[in-house]
Amino acid sequence: MPKQKTHKGMKKRFKITASGKAVHRRAFRGHIMSHKSGKKVRQLRNDGIVIGAFAKHIRECLAAGK
């Protein structure tokens, strides 16, 4: 059997925490912050956490890099 390769697209977008959760950068925070409310900008600072079946899929795609 050939080795499983790391999914390079996911490697750039997700990071696996020590507890096994998948963390990603939130959308809508790249630019044009002036028209967004302060509350929205503060909430966008925090990284998003992926849960459920898709988190397992991300872990499997990134597991080859270990």
PDB file of N, CA, C and O in Angstrom:
ATOM      1  N   MET A   1       0.828  -1.195   0.000  1.00  0.00           N
ATOM      2  CA  MET A   1       0.000   0.000   0.000  1.00  0.00           C
ATOM      3  C   MET A   1       0.873   1.261   0.000  1.00  0.00           C
ATOM      4  O   MET A   1       1.852   1.340   0.743  1.00  0.00           O
ATOM      5  N   PRO A   2       0.523   2.229  -0.821  1.00  0.00           N
ATOM      6  CA  PRO A   2       1.271   3.486  -0.786  1.00  0.00           C
ATOM      7  C   PRO A   2       0.909   4.294   0.466  1.00  0.00           C
ATOM      8  O   PRO A   2      -0.141   4.097   1.076  1.00  0.00           O
ATOM      9  N   LYS A   3       1.802   5.195   0.820  1.00  0.00           N
ATOM     10  CA  LYS A   3       1.564   6.043   1.991  1.00  0.00           C
ATOM     11  C   LYS A   3       0.473   7.066   1.670  1.00  0.00           C
ATOM     12  O   LYS A   3       0.304   7.488   0.526  1.00  0.00           O
ATOM     13  N   GLN A   4      -0.256   7.447   2.712  1.00  0.00           N
ATOM     14  CA  GLN A   4      -1.254   8.502   2.555  1.00  0.00           C
ATOM     15  C   GLN A   4      -0.547   9.846   2.579  1.00  0.00           C
ATOM     16  O   GLN A   4       0.292  10.100   3.444  1.00  0.00           O
ATOM     17  N   LYS A   5      -0.884  10.700   1.633  1.00  0.00           N
ATOM     18  CA  LYS A   5      -0.239  12.017   1.566  1.00  0.00           C
ATOM     19  C   LYS A   5      -1.070  13.050   2.318  1.00  0.00           C
ATOM     20  O   LYS A   5      -2.295  12.957   2.388  1.00  0.00           O
ATOM     21  N   THR A   6      -0.379  14.030   2.873  1.00  0.00           N
ATOM     22  CA  THR A   6      -1.044  15.145   3.534  1.00  0.00           C
ATOM     23  C   THR A   6      -1.769  15.975   2.488  1.00  0.00           C
ATOM     24  O   THR A   6      -1.224  16.242   1.418  1.00  0.00           O
ATOM     25  N   HIS A   7      -3.003  16.385   2.794  1.00  0.00           N
ATOM     26  CA  HIS A   7      -3.766  17.234   1.880  1.00  0.00           C
ATOM     27  C   HIS A   7      -3.242  18.667   2.036  1.00  0.00           C
ATOM     28  O   HIS A   7      -3.482  19.312   3.057  1.00  0.00           O
ATOM     29  N   LYS A   8      -2.535  19.153   1.031  1.00  0.00           N
ATOM     30  CA  LYS A   8      -1.837  20.441   1.144  1.00  0.00           C
ATOM     31  C   LYS A   8      -2.789  21.612   1.305  1.00  0.00           C
ATOM     32  O   LYS A   8      -2.456  22.587   1.981  1.00  0.00           O
ATOM     33  N   GLY A   9      -3.987  21.536   0.687  1.00  0.00           N
ATOM     34  CA  GLY A   9      -4.961  22.610   0.850  1.00  0.00           C
ATOM     35  C   GLY A   9      -5.441  22.722   2.284  1.00  0.00           C
ATOM     36  O   GLY A   9      -5.595  23.823   2.813  1.00  0.00           O
ATOM     37  N   MET A  10      -5.677  21.577   2.908  1.00  0.00           N
ATOM     38  CA  MET A  10      -6.119  21.586   4.308  1.00  0.00           C
ATOM     39  C   MET A  10      -4.992  21.981   5.245  1.00  0.00           C
ATOM     40  O   MET A  10      -5.231  22.611   6.275  1.00  0.00           O
ATOM     41  N   LYS A  11      -3.775  21.619   4.897  1.00  0.00           N
ATOM     42  CA  LYS A  11      -2.625  21.972   5.724  1.00  0.00           C
ATOM     43  C   LYS A  11      -2.485  23.488   5.846  1.00  0.00           C
ATOM     44  O   LYS A  11      -2.068  23.998   6.886  1.00  0.00           O
ATOM     45  N   LYS A  12      -2.839  24.205   4.772  1.00  0.00           N
ATOM     46  CA  LYS A  12      -2.734  25.665   4.777  1.00  0.00           C
ATOM     47  C   LYS A  12      -3.881  26.322   5.535  1.00  0.00           C
ATOM     48  O   LYS A  12      -3.744  27.460   5.986  1.00  0.00           O
ATOM     49  N   ARG A  13      -5.012  25.630   5.685  1.00  0.00           N
ATOM     50  CA  ARG A  13      -6.210  26.248   6.233  1.00  0.00           C
ATOM     51  C   ARG A  13      -6.578  25.790   7.641  1.00  0.00           C
ATOM     52  O   ARG A  13      -7.284  26.502   8.355  1.00  0.00           O
ATOM     53  N   PHE A  14      -6.111  24.614   8.050  1.00  0.00           N
ATOM     54  CA  PHE A  14      -6.500  24.068   9.348  1.00  0.00           C
ATOM     55  C   PHE A  14      -5.282  23.703  10.175  1.00  0.00           C
ATOM     56  O   PHE A  14      -4.208  23.423   9.642  1.00  0.00           O
ATOM     57  N   LYS A  15      -5.473  23.712  11.505  1.00  0.00           N
ATOM     58  CA  LYS A  15      -4.436  23.278  12.422  1.00  0.00           C
ATOM     59  C   LYS A  15      -5.109  22.383  13.451  1.00  0.00           C
ATOM     60  O   LYS A  15      -6.224  22.673  13.884  1.00  0.00           O
ATOM     61  N   ILE A  16      -4.456  21.309  13.844  1.00  0.00           N
ATOM     62  CA  ILE A  16      -5.011  20.401  14.831  1.00  0.00           C
ATOM     63  C   ILE A  16      -4.457  20.763  16.204  1.00  0.00           C
ATOM     64  O   ILE A  16      -3.244  20.875  16.384  1.00  0.00           O
ATOM     65  N   THR A  17      -5.354  20.945  17.168  1.00  0.00           N
ATOM     66  CA  THR A  17      -4.934  21.296  18.518  1.00  0.00           C
ATOM     67  C   THR A  17      -4.465  20.038  19.245  1.00  0.00           C
ATOM     68  O   THR A  17      -4.595  18.926  18.732  1.00  0.00           O
ATOM     69  N   ALA A  18      -3.917  20.227  20.447  1.00  0.00           N
ATOM     70  CA  ALA A  18      -3.422  19.096  21.235  1.00  0.00           C
ATOM     71  C   ALA A  18      -4.545  18.147  21.618  1.00  0.00           C
ATOM     72  O   ALA A  18      -4.319  16.948  21.779  1.00  0.00           O
ATOM     73  N   SER A  19      -5.765  18.679  21.764  1.00  0.00           N
ATOM     74  CA  SER A  19      -6.906  17.834  22.136  1.00  0.00           C
ATOM     75  C   SER A  19      -7.581  17.215  20.926  1.00  0.00           C
ATOM     76  O   SER A  19      -8.559  16.482  21.076  1.00  0.00           O
ATOM     77  N   GLY A  20      -7.074  17.499  19.712  1.00  0.00           N
ATOM     78  CA  GLY A  20      -7.595  16.868  18.505  1.00  0.00           C
ATOM     79  C   GLY A  20      -8.653  17.663  17.763  1.00  0.00           C
ATOM     80  O   GLY A  20      -9.238  17.163  16.802  1.00  0.00           O
ATOM     81  N   LYS A  21      -8.910  18.894  18.190  1.00  0.00           N
ATOM     82  CA  LYS A  21      -9.894  19.722  17.487  1.00  0.00           C
ATOM     83  C   LYS A  21      -9.232  20.384  16.285  1.00  0.00           C
ATOM     84  O   LYS A  21      -8.023  20.620  16.281  1.00  0.00           O
ATOM     85  N   ALA A  22     -10.030  20.678  15.271  1.00  0.00           N
ATOM     86  CA  ALA A  22      -9.525  21.369  14.078  1.00  0.00           C
ATOM     87  C   ALA A  22      -9.867  22.852  14.198  1.00  0.00           C
ATOM     88  O   ALA A  22     -11.023  23.214  14.413  1.00  0.00           O
ATOM     89  N   VAL A  23      -8.863  23.695  14.057  1.00  0.00           N
ATOM     90  CA  VAL A  23      -9.036  25.145  14.187  1.00  0.00           C
ATOM     91  C   VAL A  23      -8.819  25.786  12.827  1.00  0.00           C
ATOM     92  O   VAL A  23      -7.936  25.378  12.073  1.00  0.00           O
ATOM     93  N   HIS A  24      -9.636  26.800  12.513  1.00  0.00           N
ATOM     94  CA  HIS A  24      -9.504  27.492  11.230  1.00  0.00           C
ATOM     95  C   HIS A  24      -9.645  28.997  11.438  1.00  0.00           C
ATOM     96  O   HIS A  24     -10.171  29.451  12.453  1.00  0.00           O
ATOM     97  N   ARG A  25      -9.170  29.754  10.466  1.00  0.00           N
ATOM     98  CA  ARG A  25      -9.301  31.209  10.507  1.00  0.00           C
ATOM     99  C   ARG A  25     -10.700  31.572  10.044  1.00  0.00           C
ATOM    100  O   ARG A  25     -11.214  30.991   9.088  1.00  0.00           O
ATOM    101  N   ARG A  26     -11.308  32.518  10.709  1.00  0.00           N
ATOM    102  CA  ARG A  26     -12.672  32.892  10.359  1.00  0.00           C
ATOM    103  C   ARG A  26     -12.731  33.674   9.056  1.00  0.00           C
ATOM    104  O   ARG A  26     -11.793  34.387   8.701  1.00  0.00           O
ATOM    105  N   ALA A  27     -13.837  33.531   8.357  1.00  0.00           N
ATOM    106  CA  ALA A  27     -14.073  34.273   7.124  1.00  0.00           C
ATOM    107  C   ALA A  27     -14.470  35.713   7.452  1.00  0.00           C
ATOM    108  O   ALA A  27     -14.807  36.017   8.596  1.00  0.00           O
ATOM    109  N   PHE A  28     -14.431  36.587   6.465  1.00  0.00           N
ATOM    110  CA  PHE A  28     -14.882  37.988   6.549  1.00  0.00           C
ATOM    111  C   PHE A  28     -14.007  38.850   7.440  1.00  0.00           C
ATOM    112  O   PHE A  28     -14.493  39.834   7.998  1.00  0.00           O
ATOM    113  N   ARG A  29     -12.719  38.512   7.595  1.00  0.00           N
ATOM    114  CA  ARG A  29     -11.868  39.366   8.423  1.00  0.00           C
ATOM    115  C   ARG A  29     -10.622  39.832   7.691  1.00  0.00           C
ATOM    116  O   ARG A  29      -9.666  40.278   8.325  1.00  0.00           O
ATOM    117  N   GLY A  30     -10.618  39.737   6.386  1.00  0.00           N
ATOM    118  CA  GLY A  30      -9.445  40.110   5.622  1.00  0.00           C
ATOM    119  C   GLY A  30      -9.268  41.606   5.458  1.00  0.00           C
ATOM    120  O   GLY A  30      -8.156  42.123   5.569  1.00  0.00           O
ATOM    121  N   HIS A  31     -10.370  42.304   5.192  1.00  0.00           N
ATOM    122  CA  HIS A  31     -10.295  43.745   4.941  1.00  0.00           C
ATOM    123  C   HIS A  31     -11.686  44.332   5.089  1.00  0.00           C
ATOM    124  O   HIS A  31     -12.645  43.619   5.385  1.00  0.00           O
ATOM    125  N   ILE A  32     -11.789  45.662   4.876  1.00  0.00           N
ATOM    126  CA  ILE A  32     -13.038  46.423   5.012  1.00  0.00           C
ATOM    127  C   ILE A  32     -13.669  46.182   6.379  1.00  0.00           C
ATOM    128  O   ILE A  32     -14.800  45.706   6.478  1.00  0.00           O
ATOM    129  N   MET A  33     -12.923  46.516   7.429  1.00  0.00           N
ATOM    130  CA  MET A  33     -13.435  46.354   8.787  1.00  0.00           C
ATOM    131  C   MET A  33     -14.226  47.574   9.257  1.00  0.00           C
ATOM    132  O   MET A  33     -14.954  47.498  10.247  1.00  0.00           O
ATOM    133  N   SER A  34     -14.086  48.691   8.554  1.00  0.00           N
ATOM    134  CA  SER A  34     -14.684  49.934   9.043  1.00  0.00           C
ATOM    135  C   SER A  34     -16.204  49.887   9.054  1.00  0.00           C
ATOM    136  O   SER A  34     -16.828  50.540   9.891  1.00  0.00           O
ATOM    137  N   HIS A  35     -16.817  49.133   8.147  1.00  0.00           N
ATOM    138  CA  HIS A  35     -18.283  49.097   8.132  1.00  0.00           C
ATOM    139  C   HIS A  35     -18.847  47.992   9.019  1.00  0.00           C
ATOM    140  O   HIS A  35     -20.062  47.883   9.181  1.00  0.00           O
ATOM    141  N   LYS A  36     -17.965  47.169   9.595  1.00  0.00           N
ATOM    142  CA  LYS A  36     -18.424  46.122  10.503  1.00  0.00           C
ATOM    143  C   LYS A  36     -18.442  46.681  11.927  1.00  0.00           C
ATOM    144  O   LYS A  36     -17.623  47.527  12.285  1.00  0.00           O
ATOM    145  N   SER A  37     -19.387  46.195  12.728  1.00  0.00           N
ATOM    146  CA  SER A  37     -19.498  46.692  14.091  1.00  0.00           C
ATOM    147  C   SER A  37     -18.307  46.208  14.922  1.00  0.00           C
ATOM    148  O   SER A  37     -17.656  45.218  14.586  1.00  0.00           O
ATOM    149  N   GLY A  38     -18.041  46.924  16.007  1.00  0.00           N
ATOM    150  CA  GLY A  38     -16.953  46.532  16.887  1.00  0.00           C
ATOM    151  C   GLY A  38     -17.165  45.149  17.467  1.00  0.00           C
ATOM    152  O   GLY A  38     -16.215  44.387  17.642  1.00  0.00           O
ATOM    153  N   LYS A  39     -18.419  44.828  17.766  1.00  0.00           N
ATOM    154  CA  LYS A  39     -18.733  43.501  18.298  1.00  0.00           C
ATOM    155  C   LYS A  39     -18.371  42.421  17.296  1.00  0.00           C
ATOM    156  O   LYS A  39     -17.792  41.397  17.658  1.00  0.00           O
ATOM    157  N   LYS A  40     -18.715  42.652  16.024  1.00  0.00           N
ATOM    158  CA  LYS A  40     -18.427  41.673  14.982  1.00  0.00           C
ATOM    159  C   LYS A  40     -16.920  41.493  14.803  1.00  0.00           C
ATOM    160  O   LYS A  40     -16.442  40.370  14.648  1.00  0.00           O
ATOM    161  N   VAL A  41     -16.173  42.597  14.823  1.00  0.00           N
ATOM    162  CA  VAL A  41     -14.721  42.537  14.645  1.00  0.00           C
ATOM    163  C   VAL A  41     -14.066  41.786  15.801  1.00  0.00           C
ATOM    164  O   VAL A  41     -13.138  41.008  15.586  1.00  0.00           O
ATOM    165  N   ARG A  42     -14.542  42.012  17.023  1.00  0.00           N
ATOM    166  CA  ARG A  42     -14.010  41.293  18.185  1.00  0.00           C
ATOM    167  C   ARG A  42     -14.286  39.803  18.076  1.00  0.00           C
ATOM    168  O   ARG A  42     -13.424  38.986  18.400  1.00  0.00           O
ATOM    169  N   GLN A  43     -15.476  39.444  17.623  1.00  0.00           N
ATOM    170  CA  GLN A  43     -15.825  38.029  17.484  1.00  0.00           C
ATOM    171  C   GLN A  43     -15.008  37.355  16.388  1.00  0.00           C
ATOM    172  O   GLN A  43     -14.708  36.165  16.482  1.00  0.00           O
ATOM    173  N   LEU A  44     -14.649  38.099  15.357  1.00  0.00           N
ATOM    174  CA  LEU A  44     -13.881  37.536  14.251  1.00  0.00           C
ATOM    175  C   LEU A  44     -12.426  37.290  14.619  1.00  0.00           C
ATOM    176  O   LEU A  44     -11.733  36.544  13.926  1.00  0.00           O
ATOM    177  N   ARG A  45     -11.944  37.913  15.713  1.00  0.00           N
ATOM    178  CA  ARG A  45     -10.555  37.703  16.113  1.00  0.00           C
ATOM    179  C   ARG A  45     -10.292  36.264  16.513  1.00  0.00           C
ATOM    180  O   ARG A  45      -9.200  35.743  16.282  1.00  0.00           O
ATOM    181  N   ASN A  46     -11.280  35.618  17.110  1.00  0.00           N
ATOM    182  CA  ASN A  46     -11.107  34.251  17.591  1.00  0.00           C
ATOM    183  C   ASN A  46     -11.164  33.270  16.423  1.00  0.00           C
ATOM    184  O   ASN A  46     -11.942  33.450  15.487  1.00  0.00           O
ATOM    185  N   ASP A  47     -10.339  32.239  16.488  1.00  0.00           N
ATOM    186  CA  ASP A  47     -10.368  31.202  15.473  1.00  0.00           C
ATOM    187  C   ASP A  47     -11.614  30.348  15.640  1.00  0.00           C
ATOM    188  O   ASP A  47     -12.131  30.181  16.744  1.00  0.00           O
ATOM    189  N   GLY A  48     -12.086  29.811  14.521  1.00  0.00           N
ATOM    190  CA  GLY A  48     -13.240  28.920  14.570  1.00  0.00           C
ATOM    191  C   GLY A  48     -12.795  27.498  14.837  1.00  0.00           C
ATOM    192  O   GLY A  48     -11.687  27.108  14.469  1.00  0.00           O
ATOM    193  N   ILE A  49     -13.658  26.720  15.476  1.00  0.00           N
ATOM    194  CA  ILE A  49     -13.365  25.324  15.777  1.00  0.00           C
ATOM    195  C   ILE A  49     -14.333  24.452  14.992  1.00  0.00           C
ATOM    196  O   ILE A  49     -15.542  24.680  15.012  1.00  0.00           O
ATOM    197  N   VAL A  50     -13.798  23.459  14.306  1.00  0.00           N
ATOM    198  CA  VAL A  50     -14.615  22.523  13.538  1.00  0.00           C
ATOM    199  C   VAL A  50     -14.920  21.332  14.433  1.00  0.00           C
ATOM    200  O   VAL A  50     -14.025  20.780  15.074  1.00  0.00           O
ATOM    201  N   ILE A  51     -16.193  20.938  14.473  1.00  0.00           N
ATOM    202  CA  ILE A  51     -16.587  19.788  15.287  1.00  0.00           C
ATOM    203  C   ILE A  51     -17.319  18.777  14.418  1.00  0.00           C
ATOM    204  O   ILE A  51     -17.741  19.086  13.304  1.00  0.00           O
ATOM    205  N   GLY A  52     -17.460  17.592  14.932  1.00  0.00           N
ATOM    206  CA  GLY A  52     -18.253  16.575  14.257  1.00  0.00           C
ATOM    207  C   GLY A  52     -17.483  15.795  13.217  1.00  0.00           C
ATOM    208  O   GLY A  52     -16.263  15.653  13.290  1.00  0.00           O
ATOM    209  N   ALA A  53     -18.234  15.287  12.234  1.00  0.00           N
ATOM    210  CA  ALA A  53     -17.669  14.384  11.233  1.00  0.00           C
ATOM    211  C   ALA A  53     -16.630  15.085  10.367  1.00  0.00           C
ATOM    212  O   ALA A  53     -15.647  14.461   9.967  1.00  0.00           O
ATOM    213  N   PHE A  54     -16.825  16.364  10.069  1.00  0.00           N
ATOM    214  CA  PHE A  54     -15.869  17.056   9.207  1.00  0.00           C
ATOM    215  C   PHE A  54     -14.538  17.241   9.915  1.00  0.00           C
ATOM    216  O   PHE A  54     -13.491  17.240   9.268  1.00  0.00           O
ATOM    217  N   ALA A  55     -14.561  17.400  11.242  1.00  0.00           N
ATOM    218  CA  ALA A  55     -13.316  17.506  12.012  1.00  0.00           C
ATOM    219  C   ALA A  55     -12.529  16.200  11.902  1.00  0.00           C
ATOM    220  O   ALA A  55     -11.304  16.219  11.787  1.00  0.00           O
ATOM    221  N   LYS A  56     -13.226  15.080  11.938  1.00  0.00           N
ATOM    222  CA  LYS A  56     -12.562  13.782  11.788  1.00  0.00           C
ATOM    223  C   LYS A  56     -11.939  13.669  10.405  1.00  0.00           C
ATOM    224  O   LYS A  56     -10.829  13.157  10.259  1.00  0.00           O
ATOM    225  N   HIS A  57     -12.652  14.145   9.391  1.00  0.00           N
ATOM    226  CA  HIS A  57     -12.137  14.115   8.017  1.00  0.00           C
ATOM    227  C   HIS A  57     -10.868  14.957   7.899  1.00  0.00           C
ATOM    228  O   HIS A  57      -9.917  14.552   7.230  1.00  0.00           O
ATOM    229  N   ILE A  58     -10.846  16.115   8.539  1.00  0.00           N
ATOM    230  CA  ILE A  58      -9.674  16.995   8.509  1.00  0.00           C
ATOM    231  C   ILE A  58      -8.495  16.323   9.211  1.00  0.00           C
ATOM    232  O   ILE A  58      -7.373  16.357   8.705  1.00  0.00           O
ATOM    233  N   ARG A  59      -8.740  15.713  10.368  1.00  0.00           N
ATOM    234  CA  ARG A  59      -7.669  15.008  11.082  1.00  0.00           C
ATOM    235  C   ARG A  59      -7.065  13.901  10.224  1.00  0.00           C
ATOM    236  O   ARG A  59      -5.848  13.722  10.206  1.00  0.00           O
ATOM    237  N   GLU A  60      -7.908  13.162   9.518  1.00  0.00           N
ATOM    238  CA  GLU A  60      -7.417  12.074   8.675  1.00  0.00           C
ATOM    239  C   GLU A  60      -6.570  12.610   7.517  1.00  0.00           C
ATOM    240  O   GLU A  60      -5.560  12.008   7.152  1.00  0.00           O
ATOM    241  N   CYS A  61      -6.984  13.742   6.944  1.00  0.00           N
ATOM    242  CA  CYS A  61      -6.243  14.311   5.812  1.00  0.00           C
ATOM    243  C   CYS A  61      -4.900  14.887   6.250  1.00  0.00           C
ATOM    244  O   CYS A  61      -3.963  14.956   5.454  1.00  0.00           O
ATOM    245  N   LEU A  62      -4.803  15.302   7.514  1.00  0.00           N
ATOM    246  CA  LEU A  62      -3.568  15.899   8.012  1.00  0.00           C
ATOM    247  C   LEU A  62      -2.700  14.904   8.785  1.00  0.00           C
ATOM    248  O   LEU A  62      -1.584  15.236   9.185  1.00  0.00           O
ATOM    249  N   ALA A  63      -3.201  13.702   8.993  1.00  0.00           N
ATOM    250  CA  ALA A  63      -2.479  12.723   9.810  1.00  0.00           C
ATOM    251  C   ALA A  63      -1.189  12.261   9.170  1.00  0.00           C
ATOM    252  O   ALA A  63      -0.267  11.850   9.875  1.00  0.00           O
ATOM    253  N   ALA A  64      -1.099  12.317   7.839  1.00  0.00           N
ATOM    254  CA  ALA A  64       0.091  11.833   7.142  1.00  0.00           C
ATOM    255  C   ALA A  64       1.305  12.717   7.431  1.00  0.00           C
ATOM    256  O   ALA A  64       2.441  12.279   7.250  1.00  0.00           O
ATOM    257  N   GLY A  65       1.081  13.947   7.876  1.00  0.00           N
ATOM    258  CA  GLY A  65       2.185  14.857   8.138  1.00  0.00           C
ATOM    259  C   GLY A  65       2.913  14.600   9.442  1.00  0.00           C
ATOM    260  O   GLY A  65       3.942  15.221   9.705  1.00  0.00           O
ATOM    261  N   LYS A  66       2.398  13.694  10.265  1.00  0.00           N
ATOM    262  CA  LYS A  66       3.029  13.425  11.560  1.00  0.00           C
ATOM    263  C   LYS A  66       4.265  12.589  11.424  1.00  0.00           C
ATOM    264  O   LYS A  66       4.911  12.276  12.423  1.00  0.00           O
TER     265      LYS A  66
END
